[in-house]
């Protein structure tokens, strides 16, 4: 069983017989959404930890 490449050159790969616009825009949109799903919790966690650190340091100094 041999595998053959479906496109003869890079331009055909990008154009995909007129469907390239839909395919590549879908790939970009999906990649963007997946990246945002990964980064959003990380950024929110950092923000929360920074806020908690500021509150903890502030309450720690006020108790003395």
N, C-alpha and C positions, 0 to 999 in steps of 0.2 A: 504494500500500500504506500504509494508515494504522495506527498503533499505538493501541490502546485500553487504558486502565488496567483491570485485572481486578477491582478492588475499588471500591465506591462511597464508602467512608469509611475513616478510620483504624482504627476498631474492627474492621471486617471484615478489614483487612490484618493486624492483630495476631491475631485469632481464627482466621482461615483455615478456616472451616467445621469447627472442632473439631480441626484439625491444627496449629494455631499453637503449642501447647505443645511438640510434637515438633520442629517446624521451628525455632523460636527457641531451644530448648535445644541443638539441634544447631549452630546458628550460633554461640551463645555458647561452647560447648565447643570447636568448631573454632578460633574466634578466640583463645581462651585458650591452646590448644595451639600454635598458630602463633606467638603472641607469646612463649611460653616457649621455643620453638625459636630464636627470634631473640635473646632477652635472655640466655639461659643461657650461650652462648659469650662474649658481651660481658662479663658479670659474672665469669666464670671467668678471662678474660684479664686483667681489672683486678686480680683477686686475685693471680694469678701474677706480674704485673709488680710489684705492691707487695711481694710476698714476695722476689722477685729483687733488687729495689732495696735492701731491708733487708739481705739477705745480702751483696750487693756492698759496701754501705757498711760493714758490719761487718767483712768480710774486708779491705777497703782500710785501715781504721784499725788492724787488728791487725798488718799487715805493717810498719808504721813503728816 
